[in-house]
Amino acid sequence: MSTKSNAVLATIILFSSCLAIFVSETGTGNDTSDEALKRYPAIAPSVAHGKINVVGNTQLAAFFAGNTSDGTQGNPHVIQGFEIGAGGAGSAIYLADTNLHVIIQGCTLQGSGNTAGSAGIRLNNCTNVIVRWNSVTSNAYHGVHVEGGSSGITITGNTVSSNAMVGISLDQARDAMVSQNVITGASNITSTGINVKTATNVTVQMNNMSSPIANGIWFTGGVYHGRITGNRIANCYYTGISITESSMIVVDNNRVTRCNYHGLELFNDFCDNNITHNLVMDCGFAGIRFFNGNDNITGNKIWFNAFANNRDGESLTRWMVPAENDWDVDGIGNYWGDYRERYPDAPQSGNIWGTPYEINETTYTCDFDFFPLVSIDLITGEGTPDPTGLPGLEVALWIILIAFLAAAAMVVFKAHKLGVLFPWSTK
């Protein structure tokens, strides 16, 4: 085979290999995060079952008598595939005072009562429980409620809808994970998506919340060492993410859009929180709001976020004295959508505006972002939606492949004309 033929063949093999790798890594390019959140493992059709009420390990073992499970981590007890209506009183599933490993999955749970604590699933002083892939709907108080010092709880992949007060509630819990749930409420006025109260080390990540709902995520009453990350919240009647009297919370990579009031709100006694890589857009009032009646609001870091197109301005503070909070970290501030309107003559130095951005205050002179960002495109993580509809890396790969394909086609065409690729066709 000639040198030219070898070159052409090598080119074709290289192109095919690159294409195969690209397809395997990126798929079709249509797998968006919102769609991915809705895909859960298939569970067999639900079987009608009465309410489940178990208190203590002895009752739990009796409930599973005759099964092969023993409640260990490797062989957990599994409540699966039940359709339970609570009949307007109590909870559909109630577990209390257990520390064995339990999985509740693939159930339809509805119709709990309207007294405080009643829920589709209620866990009181439990550990080692996984709640996944359930439909929890039309409960008069909570969808899922965790309380009483429960720990080691995972709530993931559930569809939680039309619950009157709170979709998922954690009160006095610790070491818990709430992830990849799709949540809507029963009312724009009363329903909160996820409420965490007086808790420690709770992570709320990659949940999807939308109207009808009053508030998206609310940490309140003393939550410490938590994280709110990767959530998508849209069309809340009030506020997307609220932090009240809670500290050492990381709020990052969330996308909050079209809330009637504020995107992010911090209220009373909030310290040492880190708010970064969030996108907050198109809210009816402020993108971020600080509201305080006390002086204990130090050590908060708000940096590398994008606040844009929020009707009454990007930032708003009430009743605050200047505090030791940072609106920029290591020379990186935030993108403020109203910056050009407020500072039309500000100089630009690279990606940073030269005039500090004053955090809007109605009572006192307040804090400044000394390194406001020029472009919203600088925000990474969840960041700005790509206008092409594809993730940024995928777009770049497509461009590279298209250019490579064009070059390969040119090589093939020239080789064909010279008779080194398909010599029989030139005879």
N, C-alpha and C positions, 0 to 999 in steps of 0.2 A: 504493500500500500504506500502511496506517495506521502511526502511530508505534508502537502496541502490537505490530503484526505485525512491524515492523522489529526491535523489541527482542527478541521471541521468536526470530526467525530468527537474530539475532546470538548469542543465548545458545546455540542449538543448534550453530551453526558453531564457537563457541569451545569447547564441550564436546567436539565431535568431534575438533577439532585437538589438544586436551590429551590425549585418550584415545590418539590415534595416536602422539603423541610418547612417551607413557608406555610403550606397548607396544613401540615400537622401541627404547627405552633399556633396559628391564628384562626383556624377553622374557616367559617364562611364569612366572618366579619359582621354578622348580624346578631351575635350573642351579647346583648346589652345586659348591664347589671340588673336593671329592673326585671327583665325576663328571667334572668338566672335565679332571682329571689323567689320566683313563683314555681320553680320546678323541684318537686320533692319526690322521694321514692313512693311508688304506688303501694297502697295498703289494700288488703281485701275489703270488700263491702262491709259496712258496719252491721253489727248484730244488736238488736234491742236488748237493753240491760237495765236493771234497776239502779238506783243511786248506790254509790260505793262509799261507805263510811268506815274507816279503819283507824284505830287509835292504838299505837304501840306495836312492837315487833311481834308479840304473841298473836294478836289479831291478824297481823299481816301474814304470818306463816299459816294461820288457819285458813285465810282467804285463798291461799295458793296451795292448800293441801291437795295432794294427788298429782301435782305438777312435778316436773323434774328440776325446777329452779330452786336455788337455796338463798338467793339474796346477796351472794358475793359479787364482786366486780366482774369476775369472769362468767358468772351464771346468774344474772340479775332476774328479779321478778319482773314480768312484762304484762301490763294492762294494755290490750291491743284490740282495735277493731270494734269497740262498743259504741252504740248510739244511746246516749243517756239524756233524758229530759228530767230536770229537777222539779218540774211541776210548780214552779213559782215559790219554792221554799227551800232554804238551805243551799247546799252545793251539789253539783252532779258527782264530783269526786272529791272526797275529803280525806286527806292523810295527815296524821298528827303523831308526834313523838316517835318517829322511826329513824333508824340509821342504817338500815339495810339498803342495798342498791335496787332501785325501782326505775323502770322505764314506762312512761305513759305515752303511747303512740297510736296514730291512726284512728283516733276516736272523734266522734261528733258530740259535743257537750254544750247543752243549752238550757235556758229556762230556769236559772237559779234565782233565789229570792232577792229582795231589795234591802235586806239588812246589811249593815257594815260587815265586811268580811266574806259574805256569800259570793260564790264564784262558780264558774264552770269547773275550774280546778283550784282547790284550796290546799296549800301545804303549810302546816303549822308545826314549827320545831322539827323539821325534817332535814336529813342530810342525804347526799348521794342520790338525788332524783333527777332524771332527764325527762323533760316534757317536749315531745317533738312530733311534727307532722300531723297535728290535730286541727280540727275545725272547731273553734270556740266562739259561739255566736249567740246573740240575743239573750244575754244574761242581764238581770236588772241592776247589778252592781259591778262586779269585776268580771273580766274574762278569766284571767289567771291571777291568783293572789298568793303571795309567799310572805310568811310572817313568823313571829315568835322565835327569832334567832336562828332560822333555817340557814344552812350553809351548804356549799358544794352543789348548788342547783344550776341546771342548764335548761334554758327555754329557747328552743330553736326550731325554725322551719314551720311555724304554725300560721294558720290563717285566723286572725282574731278580728271579728267584725260585729258591729251593732250592739256592743256592750255599753250599758247606759252611762257608767261613771269612768272606769279605767280599763283599758285593754289588758295591760300587764302591770301588776302592782307588786312592789317589793318593799316591805316594811320591817325594819330591824332584821335585815338579812346580811350575810357576808359571803364573800368568795362566790359570787354568782355571775353567770353569763346569760345575756339576753341577745340573741343574734338571729338574723335572717328571717324575721317574722314580717308578715304583711298585715298591717293594722289599719282599720278604719273604725270610726265610732258610730254611735247611734244618734248623736246630736252635735251640731256645731257649737253649742253653748256649754254643755256639761261634760263632754267626753274628753279624756286625756289618753294619749296613746300609751306612753310608758311613764309610770310614776315610781320614783325610788325615794324612800324616806328613811332617815336615820339608819344608814347602812354603811358598810365598809367593803372596799375592794369589789365593786360591782362594775362590770363592763357591759355597755350597751352598744352593739355594733351591727352595721349592715342591715338595719331594719328599714322598712319602707312604710311611711305613714302619709295618709292623704285624707281629704274631706270625705264625709263629714267628721270633723274632729275639732275640739276647742284648742288644745295644746298638744304639741308633739311629744317632747321629752321633758320631764320635770324632775330635777334632783332637789330635794328640800329637807329641811328639818335636821340637818347635820349628816351629810354624806361625805365620807373621806376616802381618799385614794381610789377614785373611780375613773372611768374613761367612757367618753361618748365619741364614737368614731365611725366614719363611713356610712352614716345614716342618710336617707333621703326623705325629706319632709316637705310637703307641699300643701298649700291651701288651708292652713289652720285658721280658725276664726280669730284666735288670739296670738299666741307666740310659738315659734318653732322649737327653741330650746331655752329652758329657764333653769338657772342655778340660784337657789335661795339658801342662805345660811349654810353653805357647804364649801369645802376647801380641798385643795390638792386634787382637783379634777382636771384631766386632760380632755379638751374638746377639739377634735381634729378631723379633717377630711370629711366634714359633713356638707351636705348641699341643702340649703333651706330657701325655699322660694314661695312667693305669692301668699304670705301670711297677712291677715288683715291688720295686725298690729305690728309686733316687732319680730325680727329674725332671731336674734339672741338677746337674752335679758339676764342680768345678774342683779340680785336683790338682797340687801342687808347681810352684813357679816360674811363676806366671801373673800377668802385669802388664798394666795399661792396657787391659783388656777392658771393653766396654760392653754390658751385659745389660739389655734394656729391652723393654717391650710384649709380654712372653711370658705365656702362660697355662699353669700347671702344676697339675694336679689329680689326685687319687685315686691317688697313688703309695703303695707299701707302706712306705717309710721317709720321707725328708725331701723336701720340695719342691725345696730347693737345699742343696747340701752343699759346704763348703770343707774340703779335707783337705790338710795341708801339713806337710812335714818340714823346710822351709827358711824363711828370712825374706824371700825375694824374692817378695812377693805384694802389691805396692803399686799404687795408681792404678786399681784396678778400680771401675767404677760399676755398681751394681745398683739400678735404679729403674723405677718405673711398670710393675711386673710383678704378676701375681696368683698367689699360692700358696694353694691351698685344698684341704681334705679329704685331706691327705696324712697317713697313719696315725700316724707317729711325730713329727709336728710339721712346721711349714713350713720351718724352717731348722735346720741342724746344722753345727757347725764342730768340727774335731779338731786338737789340737796346734798351735794358732795363738796367737801373741801379738797384742795389739792392733796393727792395721796401718793404713796410710793408704789405706783403701778407703772409698768413699762408698756408703751404702745409701739415699741420697736425693740428688736434684739439683735445685737451684733451688726448694726447698720442696716437692718431690714425692717421696714415698717409694714404698712398695709396699703392696699389699693382702695381709694375713696372715690366713688363715682361722682361726687359733687365737688371734687377738688378744683377743676378748671373754672367752675362757676364761682367758687369762693376766692380763688387766687389766680385771676386771669393773667397777671403779669409775673407769675413765679418763674424763675429760671430753672433750667433742667440740667442735671449733671448725670449723664448716662441713664440709668434706670431709676434715678431718684430725683424727686422734685427738690428744689433748693429752699423752699419756704416751708417751715413746719406746719402740719395740719393741726389746728386746735380742735380738741374734742368738744363738741358743742355743749355748752353749759348755760343754764338759764339763771343761776343764782350766784355762783362764784366763778372766778377764773379757774379753769381746770387744767387737765393734762394736755400734752402735745404728742403727736407722732412726729418725731424729728426726721424720719427717713421715709416719707410717703412714696409709694411706688407709682411709677408713671403709667404702667400698662397692666390691665387685668390679666393679660396673657402670661405674666410672670408667675401667677399663682399656679402651683402644681398640685399633685394629689388629685382630689376630686375635681378641682379647678373648673375652668370655663368649658361648657359643652363644645366639642369640636364641630365646626360647621359642616364638615363632611359626613358626620355621623359615625366616624370610625375613630378608635383611639389613635393618639398621635403617632405612636411607634408603628402601628399598622399602616397608617398613611405613608410614612416614610418607606416602609418595606415595599408597599405597592409601587411607589414611584421608582425605587431602585429596580424592581423586577420589570416594570414596563420599559425602562431604559435598556436593561439588559436584553429583554426580548427583542427590542428594535435593533440593537447591535447584532444579536444572533441572527435575526432575519436577514440583515444586510450581508453577513458572512455567508449564510446559506445561498442567498441569491447570487452573489459573486462566484461562489464555488460551483453553482449550477451552470452559470454562464461559461465558466472555464472547463466544465466537463469533468471535474474531480469528485463531485458528489453523486451525480446520476449520469455517468458517462454514456450509458446506453441511449439516454434521451437526446443527446446532441449528435448522434450518428445519423 
